[in-house]
């Protein structure tokens, strides 16, 4: 069998093909590894339950879980742009004034005391800025306050130092919610210190929920950051707000009004579930509290009589 002599050119080509082959194999291996890592990265959060709570080194609000909080985020971002622009403008103006009107550059200072154009500008521009802020602000305030077409109602009653929740549309059963003590917290079960409770509020996703807030002793405040809710509970007064939760998960809040020595021991935990799971939970609670079930598995319409 005859063999072809390997010339210098052939040897170079063979080496080049070998290197190219190794590089191609390396690229394929890297792509495969990247794909596996990407699938792992994106699949893990999808399987985990969404948790609405603060995290270490958090730099922004919690992720919005309701339309109200989405609008709060939008308004916050608008204000951030405006105040950043004002801060930069004032800083540049001060640096320019310090440079332009220093004693060295301006040995004979001007004796001017009035400038009509300048005074009009520094009056009109702040007014326009306030108008730009006021319009979305009033729109957001109205959106937060208007509880339209509520599918169900719950009532939150602040007490020293726990919460009582009532479900008037589902047999008017109620239960008390206490914070789980530090020595009873189970991290493996996903419980969080100072946030987890023994009895959670359970609400269906995609439903407009009217939330009535009051108190029995001193002023409390029902606050859930992911919902964009912070409503005071005042003894003898009934306040209301609303929420429509977008995704299942558990969302935490706390009493946000100083209410005594146990103020830090009044967390709020809201578990959002599918409508089917919510109806199962309602039936369980009705049986637990001796409430006669309504007979049909549907969200109570609080305005059905209107």
ROVODREN-891423 format. One line per 8 residues: number of its first residue (from 1); their letters; for each residue x, y, z of N, C-alpha, C. Coordinates in Angstrom, 1 decimal, padded with zeros to 4 digits. Layout:
NUM> a> X,Y,Z,X,Y,Z,X,Y,Z | ...
This chain:
1> xxxxxxxx> 000.9,-001.2,000.0,000.0,000.0,000.0,000.9,001.2,000.0 | 000.7,002.1,-001.0,001.5,003.3,-001.1,000.9,004.4,-000.3 | 001.8,005.1,000.3,001.5,006.3,001.2,001.9,007.5,000.5 | 001.1,008.6,000.7,001.4,009.9,000.1,002.4,010.6,001.0 | 003.5,011.1,000.5,004.4,011.8,001.3,003.7,013.1,001.8 | 004.0,013.5,003.1,003.4,014.7,003.6,004.3,015.8,003.4 | 003.8,016.8,002.7,004.6,018.0,002.4,004.4,019.0,003.6 | 005.2,020.0,003.5,005.0,021.1,004.5,003.6,021.7,004.5
9> xxxxxxxx> 003.1,021.9,003.3,001.7,022.4,003.2,000.7,021.5,003.7 | 000.8,020.1,003.4,-000.1,019.1,003.9,-000.1,019.0,005.4 | 001.1,019.1,006.0,001.3,019.0,007.4,000.6,020.2,008.1 | 000.7,021.4,007.5,000.1,022.6,008.1,-001.4,022.5,008.0 | -001.9,021.9,006.9,-003.3,021.8,006.7,-003.9,020.8,007.7 | -003.2,019.7,007.9,-003.6,018.7,008.9,-003.7,019.3,010.3 | -002.7,020.0,010.7,-002.7,020.6,012.0,-003.8,021.6,012.1 | -004.0,022.4,011.1,-005.1,023.4,011.1,-006.5,022.7,011.3
17> xxxxxxxx> -006.7,021.6,010.5,-008.0,020.9,010.6,-008.1,020.3,012.0 | -007.0,019.8,012.6,-007.1,019.2,014.0,-007.5,020.3,015.0 | -006.8,021.4,014.9,-007.1,022.5,015.8,-008.5,023.0,015.7 | -009.0,023.1,014.4,-010.3,023.6,014.1,-011.3,022.6,014.7 | -011.0,021.3,014.5,-011.9,020.3,015.0,-012.0,020.4,016.5 | -010.9,020.5,017.2,-010.9,020.7,018.7,-011.7,021.9,019.1 | -011.5,023.0,018.4,-012.2,024.2,018.7,-013.7,024.1,018.5 | -014.1,023.4,017.4,-015.5,023.2,017.1,-016.2,022.3,018.2
25> xxxxxxxx> -015.4,021.3,018.6,-015.9,020.4,019.7,-016.0,021.2,021.0 | -015.0,022.0,021.2,-015.1,022.9,022.5,-016.3,023.8,022.5 | -016.5,024.4,021.3,-017.7,025.3,021.2,-019.0,024.6,021.4 | -019.1,023.4,020.8,-020.3,022.6,021.0,-020.5,022.2,022.5 | -019.4,021.8,023.1,-019.5,021.5,024.5,-019.9,022.7,025.4 | -019.3,023.9,025.0,-019.7,025.1,025.8,-021.1,025.4,025.6 | -021.6,025.3,024.3,-023.0,025.6,024.1,-024.0,024.7,024.8 | -023.6,023.4,024.8,-024.4,022.4,025.5,-024.4,022.7,027.0
33> xxxxxxxx> -023.3,023.1,027.6,-023.2,023.4,029.0,-024.0,024.6,029.3 | -023.9,025.6,028.4,-024.7,026.9,028.6,-026.2,026.6,028.5 | -026.6,025.7,027.6,-028.0,025.4,027.5,-028.6,024.7,028.7 | -027.8,023.7,029.2,-028.2,023.0,030.4,-028.3,024.0,031.6 | -027.3,024.9,031.8,-027.3,025.8,032.9,-028.5,026.8,032.7 | -028.8,027.2,031.5,-029.9,028.1,031.2,-031.2,027.5,031.6 | -031.4,026.2,031.2,-032.6,025.5,031.5,-032.8,025.4,033.0 | -031.7,025.1,033.7,-031.7,024.9,035.1,-032.1,026.3,035.8
41> xxxxxxxx> -031.5,027.3,035.3,-031.7,028.7,035.9,-033.1,029.1,035.7 | -033.7,028.9,034.5,-035.0,029.3,034.3,-036.1,028.4,034.8 | -035.8,027.1,034.9,-036.7,026.1,035.4,-036.9,026.2,036.9 | -035.8,026.5,037.6,-035.9,026.5,039.1,-036.9,027.5,039.6 | -036.9,028.8,039.2,-037.8,029.7,039.7,-039.3,029.4,039.3 | -039.5,028.7,038.1,-040.8,028.4,037.7,-041.4,027.4,038.6 | -040.6,026.5,039.2,-041.1,025.4,040.0,-041.3,026.0,041.4 | -040.6,027.0,041.8,-040.7,027.5,043.2,-041.9,028.4,043.3
49> xxxxxxxx> -042.4,028.5,044.6,-043.5,029.3,044.9,-043.1,030.8,044.9 | -043.9,031.7,044.3,-043.5,033.1,044.4,-043.7,033.6,045.8 | -042.7,034.3,046.3,-042.7,034.8,047.7,-042.6,036.3,047.6 | -043.6,037.0,048.1,-043.5,038.5,048.2,-043.0,038.9,049.5 | -041.7,039.1,049.6,-041.0,039.5,050.9,-039.7,040.2,050.5 | -039.2,041.0,051.4,-037.9,041.6,051.2,-036.8,040.6,051.2 | -035.7,040.9,050.5,-034.6,040.1,050.4,-033.3,040.9,050.7 | -032.2,040.2,051.2,-031.0,041.0,051.5,-030.5,041.8,050.3
57> xxxxxxxx> -030.1,043.0,050.5,-029.5,043.8,049.5,-030.5,044.3,048.4 | -031.8,044.2,048.8,-032.8,044.6,047.8,-032.7,046.1,047.6 | -032.7,046.5,046.3,-032.5,047.9,045.9,-033.8,048.6,045.4 | -034.8,047.9,045.3,-036.1,048.5,044.7,-037.3,047.9,045.5 | -038.5,048.3,045.0,-039.7,047.8,045.6,-039.7,046.3,045.4 | -040.6,045.6,046.1,-040.9,044.2,045.8,-041.6,044.1,044.5 | -041.5,043.0,043.8,-042.1,042.8,042.5,-043.6,043.0,042.7 | -044.2,043.8,041.8,-045.7,044.1,041.9,-046.5,042.8,041.7
65> xxxxxxxx> -047.5,042.6,042.5,-048.4,041.5,042.4,-049.8,041.9,042.1 | -050.1,043.2,042.0,-051.4,043.7,041.7,-051.3,044.8,040.8 | -052.4,045.2,040.1,-052.4,046.3,039.2,-052.1,047.6,039.9 | -052.5,047.8,041.2,-052.2,049.0,041.9,-050.7,049.1,042.1 | -050.0,048.1,042.5,-048.6,048.2,042.7,-047.9,048.4,041.4 | -048.4,047.9,040.3,-047.7,048.2,039.0,-047.8,049.7,038.7 | -048.9,050.4,039.0,-049.0,051.8,038.8,-048.2,052.6,039.8 | -048.1,052.1,041.1,-047.2,052.7,042.0,-045.7,052.6,041.5
73> xxxxxxxx> -045.3,051.5,041.0,-044.0,051.4,040.4,-043.7,052.4,039.3 | -044.7,052.5,038.4,-044.6,053.5,037.3,-044.5,054.9,037.7 | -045.3,055.3,038.7,-045.3,056.6,039.3,-043.9,056.9,040.0 | -043.4,055.8,040.7,-042.1,056.0,041.3,-041.0,056.2,040.3 | -041.1,055.5,039.2,-040.0,055.6,038.2,-040.1,057.0,037.5 | -041.3,057.5,037.4,-041.5,058.9,036.8,-040.9,059.9,037.8 | -041.2,059.8,039.1,-040.6,060.7,040.1,-039.1,060.6,040.1 | -038.6,059.4,040.0,-037.1,059.2,040.0,-036.4,059.9,038.9
81> xxxxxxxx> -037.0,059.9,037.7,-036.5,060.7,036.6,-036.5,062.2,036.8 | -037.6,062.6,037.4,-037.8,064.1,037.6,-036.8,064.6,038.7 | -036.7,063.9,039.8,-035.8,064.3,040.9,-034.3,064.2,040.5 | -034.0,063.2,039.7,-032.7,063.0,039.2,-032.3,064.2,038.3 | -033.2,064.6,037.4,-032.9,065.7,036.5,-032.8,067.0,037.3 | -033.6,067.2,038.3,-033.5,068.4,039.1,-032.2,068.4,039.9 | -031.8,067.3,040.4,-030.6,067.2,041.2,-029.4,067.5,040.3 | -029.3,066.9,039.1,-028.2,067.2,038.2,-028.2,068.6,037.8
89> xxxxxxxx> -029.3,069.2,037.5,-029.4,070.6,037.0,-028.9,071.5,038.1 | -029.3,071.3,039.4,-028.9,072.2,040.5,-027.4,072.1,040.7 | -026.9,070.8,040.7,-025.5,070.6,040.9,-024.7,071.3,039.8 | -025.0,071.1,038.6,-024.3,071.8,037.5,-024.4,073.3,037.6 | -025.6,073.8,038.0,-025.7,075.3,038.1,-024.9,075.8,039.3 | -024.8,075.1,040.4,-024.0,075.6,041.5,-022.5,075.5,041.2 | -022.1,074.5,040.4,-020.6,074.4,040.0,-020.3,075.5,039.0 | -021.2,075.8,038.1,-021.0,076.9,037.2,-020.9,078.2,037.9
97> xxxxxxxx> -021.8,078.5,038.8,-021.8,079.7,039.5,-020.5,079.9,040.3 | -020.1,078.8,041.0,-018.9,078.9,041.8,-017.7,079.2,040.9 | -017.7,078.6,039.7,-016.6,078.9,038.7,-016.7,080.3,038.1 | -017.8,080.6,037.6,-018.0,081.8,036.8,-018.0,083.1,037.6 | -018.5,083.0,038.8,-018.6,084.2,039.6,-017.6,084.2,040.8 | -016.5,083.5,040.7,-015.5,083.5,041.7,-014.9,084.9,041.8 | -014.2,085.2,042.9,-013.6,086.5,043.0,-012.5,086.7,042.0 | -011.8,085.7,041.6,-010.8,085.8,040.6,-011.3,086.1,039.2
105> xxxxxxxx> -012.5,085.5,038.8,-013.0,085.8,037.5,-014.0,087.0,037.5 | -014.4,087.4,038.7,-015.4,088.4,038.7,-015.0,089.4,039.9 | -014.0,090.2,039.7,-013.5,091.0,040.8,-014.5,092.2,041.1 | -015.3,092.6,040.1,-016.3,093.6,040.4,-017.7,093.0,040.2 | -018.3,092.5,041.3,-019.6,091.9,041.2,-020.7,092.8,040.7 | -021.6,092.2,040.0,-022.8,093.0,039.5,-023.7,093.4,040.6 | -024.3,094.6,040.5,-025.3,095.1,041.4,-026.7,094.8,041.0 | -026.9,094.0,040.0,-028.3,093.7,039.6,-029.1,093.0,040.7
113> xxxxxxxx> -030.3,093.5,040.9,-031.2,092.9,041.9,-032.4,092.2,041.3 | -032.8,092.5,040.1,-034.0,092.0,039.5,-033.7,091.6,038.1 | -034.4,090.5,037.7,-034.4,090.0,036.3,-035.7,089.4,036.0 | -036.5,090.1,035.2,-037.9,089.7,035.0,-038.0,088.3,034.4 | -037.2,088.1,033.3,-037.3,086.8,032.6,-036.9,085.7,033.6 | -035.8,085.9,034.3,-035.3,084.8,035.2,-036.4,084.5,036.3 | -037.0,085.5,036.8,-038.0,085.3,037.9,-039.3,084.6,037.4 | -039.6,084.9,036.1,-040.8,084.2,035.5,-040.4,082.8,035.3
121> xxxxxxxx> -039.2,082.5,034.8,-038.8,081.1,034.5,-038.8,080.3,035.8 | -038.2,080.8,036.9,-038.1,080.0,038.1,-039.4,079.9,038.9 | -040.4,080.6,038.4,-041.7,080.5,039.0,-042.6,079.5,038.1 | -042.5,079.6,036.8,-043.3,078.8,035.9,-042.8,077.4,035.9 | -041.5,077.2,035.7,-041.0,075.8,035.6,-041.3,074.9,036.8 | -041.2,075.4,038.0,-041.6,074.5,039.2,-043.1,074.2,039.1 | -043.9,075.2,038.7,-045.3,074.9,038.6,-045.6,073.8,037.6 | -045.0,073.9,036.4,-045.2,072.9,035.4,-044.7,071.5,035.9
129> xxxxxxxx> -043.6,071.5,036.6,-043.1,070.2,037.2,-044.2,069.6,038.2 | -044.7,070.5,039.0,-045.8,070.0,040.0,-047.0,069.5,039.2 | -047.4,070.1,038.1,-048.5,069.7,037.4,-048.2,068.3,036.8 | -047.0,068.1,036.3,-046.6,066.8,035.7,-046.7,065.7,036.8 | -046.3,066.1,038.0,-046.4,065.1,039.1,-047.8,064.9,039.6 | -048.6,066.0,039.6,-050.0,065.9,040.2,-050.9,065.1,039.4 | -050.9,065.1,038.1,-051.8,064.4,037.2,-051.8,062.9,037.5 | -050.6,062.3,037.3,-050.6,060.8,037.6,-050.8,060.5,039.1
137> xxxxxxxx> -050.4,061.4,040.0,-050.6,061.2,041.4,-052.1,061.1,041.7 | -052.9,062.1,041.2,-054.3,062.0,041.5,-055.0,060.8,040.9 | -054.5,060.5,039.7,-055.0,059.3,039.0,-054.8,058.0,039.8 | -053.6,057.9,040.3,-053.2,056.7,041.2,-054.0,056.7,042.5 | -054.2,057.9,043.1,-055.0,057.9,044.3,-056.4,057.5,044.1 | -057.0,057.9,043.0,-058.4,057.5,042.7,-058.4,056.0,042.4 | -057.4,055.5,041.6,-057.4,054.1,041.3,-057.3,053.2,042.6 | -056.5,053.7,043.5,-056.4,052.9,044.8,-057.6,052.9,045.6
145> xxxxxxxx> -058.4,054.1,045.6,-059.5,054.2,046.4,-060.8,053.6,045.9 | -060.9,053.6,044.6,-062.1,053.1,043.9,-062.2,051.6,043.9 | -063.1,051.0,044.7,-063.3,049.6,044.8,-064.5,049.3,043.9 | -064.3,048.9,042.6,-065.3,048.7,041.7,-065.5,047.2,041.4 | -066.8,046.8,041.3,-067.1,045.4,040.9,-066.3,044.3,041.8 | -066.4,044.5,043.1,-065.7,043.5,043.9,-066.3,042.1,043.8 | -065.5,041.1,043.7,-066.0,039.7,043.6,-066.2,039.1,045.0 | -065.5,039.6,046.0,-065.7,039.1,047.3,-065.1,040.2,048.3
153> xxxxxxxx> -065.4,040.0,049.6,-065.0,040.9,050.6,-064.3,040.1,051.8 | -063.3,040.7,052.3,-062.7,040.2,053.6,-062.6,041.4,054.5 | -062.5,041.1,055.8,-062.4,042.1,056.8,-061.1,041.8,057.7 | -060.3,042.8,057.8,-059.1,042.7,058.6,-059.2,043.5,059.9 | -059.1,042.9,061.1,-059.3,043.7,062.3,-058.0,043.6,063.1 | -057.4,044.8,063.3,-056.1,044.8,064.0,-056.4,044.8,065.5 | -055.6,044.0,066.2,-055.7,043.9,067.7,-054.3,043.9,068.3 | -054.2,044.2,069.6,-052.9,044.1,070.2,-052.6,042.6,070.7
161> xxxxxxxx> -051.7,041.9,070.0,-051.0,042.2,068.9,-051.1,041.1,067.9 | -052.2,041.0,067.2,-052.5,040.0,066.2,-053.6,040.5,065.3 | -053.9,039.7,064.2,-055.0,040.1,063.3,-056.1,039.1,063.4 | -057.3,039.6,063.2,-058.5,038.8,063.0,-059.0,039.0,061.6 | -059.3,037.9,060.9,-059.8,038.0,059.6,-061.2,037.4,059.5 | -062.1,038.1,058.8,-063.5,037.6,058.6,-063.8,037.5,057.1 | -064.6,036.5,056.7,-065.0,036.2,055.4,-066.5,036.3,055.3 | -067.1,037.6,055.2,-068.5,037.7,055.3,-069.3,037.1,054.1
169> xxxxxxxx> -068.7,037.0,053.0,-069.4,036.4,051.8,-069.4,034.9,051.8 | -068.8,034.3,052.8,-068.6,032.8,052.7,-069.1,032.2,054.1 | -070.1,032.7,054.6,-070.6,032.2,055.9,-070.2,033.0,057.1 | -069.5,034.1,056.9,-069.0,035.0,057.9,-068.2,034.3,059.0 | -067.4,033.4,058.6,-066.5,032.7,059.6,-065.3,033.7,059.8 | -064.6,033.5,060.9,-063.4,034.3,061.2,-062.4,033.5,061.9 | -061.2,034.0,061.9,-060.1,033.3,062.6,-059.0,034.3,063.0 | -058.2,034.0,064.0,-057.2,034.9,064.5,-055.8,034.4,063.8
177> xxxxxxxx> -055.0,035.4,063.6,-053.7,035.1,063.0,-052.6,035.6,063.8 | -051.7,034.7,064.4,-050.6,035.1,065.2,-049.3,034.8,064.6 | -048.3,035.6,064.9,-046.9,035.4,064.4,-046.4,034.1,065.0 | -045.6,033.3,064.2,-044.9,032.2,064.7,-043.7,032.6,065.4 | -043.5,032.1,066.6,-042.3,032.5,067.4,-041.0,032.0,066.8 | -039.9,032.7,067.1,-038.6,032.4,066.5,-038.2,031.0,066.7 | -038.5,030.4,067.9,-038.1,029.1,068.2,-038.9,028.0,067.5 | -040.0,028.4,066.9,-040.9,027.5,066.2,-040.8,027.6,064.6
185> xxxxxxxx> -039.9,028.6,064.2,-039.8,028.8,062.7,-039.1,027.5,062.1 | -039.6,027.1,061.0,-039.1,026.0,060.2,-038.6,026.5,058.8 | -037.3,026.8,058.7,-036.8,027.3,057.4,-037.0,026.3,056.3 | -037.0,025.0,056.5,-037.2,024.0,055.5,-038.6,024.1,054.9 | -039.5,024.5,055.7,-040.9,024.7,055.2,-041.2,026.0,054.6 | -040.1,026.8,054.4,-040.2,028.1,053.8,-040.7,029.2,054.7 | -040.7,029.0,056.0,-041.2,030.0,057.0,-040.1,031.0,057.2 | -040.6,032.3,057.4,-039.7,033.4,057.5,-039.8,034.0,058.9
193> xxxxxxxx> -038.7,034.3,059.5,-038.8,035.0,060.9,-039.5,036.3,060.8 | -040.3,036.6,061.7,-041.1,037.8,061.9,-042.1,038.0,060.8 | -042.3,037.0,059.9,-043.3,037.2,058.8,-044.3,036.1,058.8 | -043.9,034.9,059.0,-044.8,033.7,058.9,-045.8,033.7,060.1 | -047.0,033.2,059.8,-048.1,033.2,060.8,-048.7,031.8,060.9 | -049.5,031.6,061.9,-050.1,030.3,062.1,-051.3,030.1,061.2 | -052.0,031.3,060.9,-053.2,031.2,060.0,-053.1,032.3,058.9 | -053.0,031.9,057.7,-052.8,032.8,056.6,-054.1,033.3,056.0
201> xxxxxxxx> -054.1,034.5,055.4,-055.3,034.8,054.6,-055.2,034.1,053.3 | -056.2,033.5,052.8,-056.2,032.8,051.5,-057.2,033.5,050.6 | -056.7,033.9,049.4,-057.4,034.7,048.4,-057.3,034.0,047.0 | -058.2,034.2,046.2,-058.1,033.6,044.8,-057.4,034.6,043.9 | -056.7,034.1,042.9,-056.0,035.0,042.0,-057.0,035.5,040.9 | -056.8,036.6,040.4,-057.6,037.1,039.3,-059.0,037.6,039.7 | -059.2,037.8,041.0,-060.5,038.3,041.5,-060.3,039.6,042.2 | -061.3,040.6,042.0,-061.3,041.8,042.8,-061.7,041.6,044.2
209> xxxxxxxx> -060.8,041.8,045.1,-061.1,041.5,046.5,-061.2,042.9,047.3 | -062.4,043.1,047.9,-062.5,044.3,048.7,-062.0,043.9,050.1 | -061.1,044.8,050.7,-060.5,044.6,052.0,-061.0,045.7,052.9 | -061.8,045.3,053.9,-062.2,046.3,054.9,-061.2,046.2,056.1 | -060.8,047.3,056.6,-059.8,047.4,057.6,-060.3,048.2,058.8 | -060.2,047.7,060.0,-060.5,048.4,061.2,-059.7,047.9,062.3 | -059.9,048.4,063.6,-059.2,047.9,064.7,-060.1,047.9,066.0 | -059.7,047.2,067.0,-060.5,047.0,068.2,-060.0,047.8,069.4
217> xxxxxxxx> -058.7,048.3,069.3,-058.1,048.9,070.5,-057.4,050.2,070.2 | -056.3,050.1,069.4,-055.5,051.3,069.0,-055.4,051.3,067.5 | -054.8,052.3,067.0,-054.6,052.4,065.5,-053.6,051.4,065.0 | -054.0,050.6,064.1,-053.0,049.7,063.4,-053.0,050.0,061.9 | -052.2,049.4,061.1,-052.1,049.6,059.7,-051.9,048.3,058.9 | -052.8,048.0,058.0,-052.7,046.8,057.2,-051.9,047.2,055.9 | -050.7,046.6,055.9,-049.7,047.0,054.8,-049.1,045.7,054.2 | -049.3,045.6,052.8,-048.7,044.5,052.1,-048.0,045.2,050.9
225> xxxxxxxx> -046.6,045.3,050.9,-045.9,046.0,049.9,-046.1,045.5,048.5 | -046.2,044.2,048.3,-046.3,043.7,046.9,-047.7,044.0,046.3 | -048.7,044.4,047.2,-050.0,044.7,046.7,-050.2,046.2,046.5 | -049.2,047.0,047.1,-049.4,048.5,047.0,-050.4,048.9,048.0 | -050.6,048.2,049.1,-051.6,048.5,050.1,-051.0,049.0,051.4 | -051.5,050.0,051.9,-051.2,050.5,053.3,-052.4,051.3,053.8 | -053.2,050.6,054.6,-054.5,051.2,055.0,-054.6,051.1,056.5 | -054.8,052.3,057.2,-054.9,052.3,058.6,-056.2,051.7,059.1
233> xxxxxxxx> -056.1,050.9,060.2,-057.2,050.4,060.9,-057.5,051.2,062.2 | -058.6,051.9,062.2,-058.9,052.8,063.3,-060.1,052.3,064.1 | -060.0,052.3,065.4,-061.2,051.8,066.2,-062.4,052.7,065.9 | -063.5,052.0,065.7,-064.8,052.7,065.4,-064.9,053.2,064.0 | -064.0,052.9,063.1,-064.0,053.4,061.7,-063.7,052.3,060.8 | -064.4,052.2,059.7,-064.2,051.2,058.7,-063.6,051.8,057.4 | -062.3,051.4,057.1,-061.7,051.9,055.9,-061.7,050.7,054.9 | -061.5,051.0,053.6,-061.5,050.0,052.6,-060.5,050.2,051.5
241> xxxxxxxx> -060.0,049.1,051.0,-059.1,049.1,049.9,-059.4,047.9,049.1 | -058.5,047.6,048.1,-058.8,046.4,047.3,-057.5,045.9,046.7 | -057.6,044.7,046.1,-056.5,044.0,045.5,-057.0,043.0,044.5 | -056.2,042.9,043.4,-056.4,041.8,042.5,-055.1,041.1,042.2 | -054.9,040.0,042.8,-053.6,039.3,042.7,-053.4,038.6,041.4 | -052.2,038.8,040.8,-052.0,038.3,039.4,-051.5,036.9,039.4 | -050.7,036.5,040.4,-050.0,035.2,040.4,-050.2,034.5,041.7 | -050.3,033.2,041.7,-050.3,032.4,043.0,-049.0,032.6,043.7
249> xxxxxxxx> -049.0,032.5,045.0,-047.8,032.6,045.8,-048.2,033.1,047.2 | -047.2,033.4,048.0,-047.5,033.9,049.4,-046.8,035.3,049.5 | -047.6,036.2,050.0,-047.1,037.6,050.0,-047.2,038.1,051.5 | -046.2,038.8,051.9,-046.1,039.2,053.3,-046.2,040.7,053.5 | -046.7,041.0,054.7,-046.7,042.4,055.1,-046.6,042.5,056.6 | -046.8,043.7,057.1,-046.7,043.9,058.5,-047.6,045.1,058.9 | -047.9,045.1,060.2,-048.6,046.3,060.7,-047.6,047.5,060.6 | -048.0,048.6,060.0,-047.1,049.7,059.8,-047.5,051.0,060.6
257> xxxxxxxx> -048.1,050.8,061.7,-048.5,051.9,062.6,-048.1,051.5,064.0 | -047.2,052.3,064.7,-046.8,052.0,066.0,-048.0,051.8,066.9 | -048.1,050.5,067.5,-049.3,050.2,068.2,-049.0,049.6,069.6 | -047.8,049.7,070.1,-047.5,049.2,071.4,-046.3,048.3,071.4 | -046.1,047.7,072.5,-044.8,046.9,072.7,-044.7,045.7,071.7 | -045.9,045.2,071.3,-045.8,044.0,070.3,-046.0,044.4,068.9 | -045.7,045.7,068.6,-045.9,046.2,067.2,-045.2,045.3,066.2 | -044.0,044.9,066.5,-043.2,044.1,065.5,-043.7,042.7,065.4
265> xxxxxxxx> -044.7,042.3,066.2,-045.2,040.9,066.2,-046.5,040.8,065.5 | -046.8,041.7,064.5,-048.1,041.6,063.8,-047.9,041.5,062.3 | -047.3,040.4,061.8,-047.1,040.2,060.4,-048.4,039.8,059.7 | -048.4,040.0,058.4,-049.6,039.6,057.5,-049.1,038.7,056.5 | -049.7,037.6,056.3,-049.4,036.6,055.3,-050.6,036.3,054.4 | -050.5,036.5,053.1,-051.6,036.3,052.2,-051.2,035.2,051.2 | -051.9,034.1,051.2,-051.6,033.1,050.2,-052.6,033.2,049.1 | -052.1,033.4,047.9,-052.9,033.5,046.7,-052.9,032.1,046.0
273> xxxxxxxx> -054.1,031.6,045.7,-054.3,030.3,045.1,-055.3,030.4,043.9 | -055.4,029.3,043.2,-056.3,029.3,042.1,-057.7,029.3,042.7 | -058.7,029.6,041.8,-060.1,029.7,042.3,-060.6,028.3,042.8 | -060.2,027.2,042.1,-060.6,025.9,042.6,-060.0,025.6,044.0 | -058.7,025.9,044.2,-058.1,025.7,045.5,-058.7,026.6,046.5 | -059.1,027.8,046.1,-059.8,028.7,047.1,-061.1,028.1,047.5 | -061.9,027.6,046.6,-063.2,027.0,047.0,-063.0,025.8,047.9 | -061.9,025.0,047.6,-061.6,023.8,048.5,-061.3,024.3,049.9
281> xxxxxxxx> -060.5,025.4,050.0,-060.2,026.0,051.3,-061.4,026.5,052.0 | -062.3,027.2,051.3,-063.5,027.8,051.9,-064.3,026.7,052.5 | -064.5,025.6,051.7,-065.3,024.5,052.2,-064.7,023.9,053.5 | -063.4,023.8,053.5,-062.7,023.3,054.7,-062.9,024.2,055.9 | -062.8,025.5,055.7,-063.0,026.4,056.8,-064.5,026.5,057.2 | -065.4,026.3,056.3,-066.8,026.3,056.7,-067.1,025.1,057.6 | -066.5,023.9,057.2,-066.7,022.7,058.0,-066.1,022.9,059.4 | -064.9,023.6,059.4,-064.2,023.7,060.7,-065.0,024.7,061.6
289> xxxxxxxx> -065.6,025.7,061.1,-066.3,026.6,061.9,-067.8,026.4,062.0 | -068.3,025.2,061.4,-069.7,024.9,061.5,-070.6,025.7,060.7 | -070.1,026.2,059.6,-070.9,027.1,058.7,-071.5,026.2,057.6 | -072.8,026.4,057.3,-073.5,025.7,056.3,-073.0,026.1,054.9 | -072.5,025.2,054.1,-072.0,025.6,052.7,-073.1,026.1,051.9 | -072.7,027.0,050.9,-073.7,027.7,050.1,-074.3,026.7,049.1 | -073.6,025.7,048.7,-074.2,024.7,047.8,-073.6,024.8,046.4 | -073.1,026.0,045.9,-072.5,026.1,044.6,-071.1,026.6,044.8
297> xxxxxxxx> -070.2,026.1,044.0,-068.8,026.4,044.1,-068.5,027.6,043.2 | -068.7,028.8,043.8,-068.3,030.0,043.0,-068.0,031.1,044.0 | -067.3,032.1,043.5,-067.0,033.2,044.2,-068.2,034.0,044.5 | -068.4,034.4,045.8,-069.6,035.2,046.1,-069.6,036.6,045.5 | -070.7,037.0,044.9,-070.7,038.3,044.3,-071.4,039.3,045.3 | -070.5,040.1,045.8,-071.0,041.0,046.9,-072.0,042.0,046.4 | -072.0,042.3,045.1,-073.0,043.3,044.6,-074.0,042.7,043.7 | -074.3,041.4,044.0,-075.3,040.7,043.2,-076.7,041.4,043.3
305> xx> -077.0,042.0,044.5,-078.3,042.6,044.7,-078.4,044.0,044.2 | -077.3,044.5,043.7,-077.4,045.9,043.2,-077.9,045.9,041.8
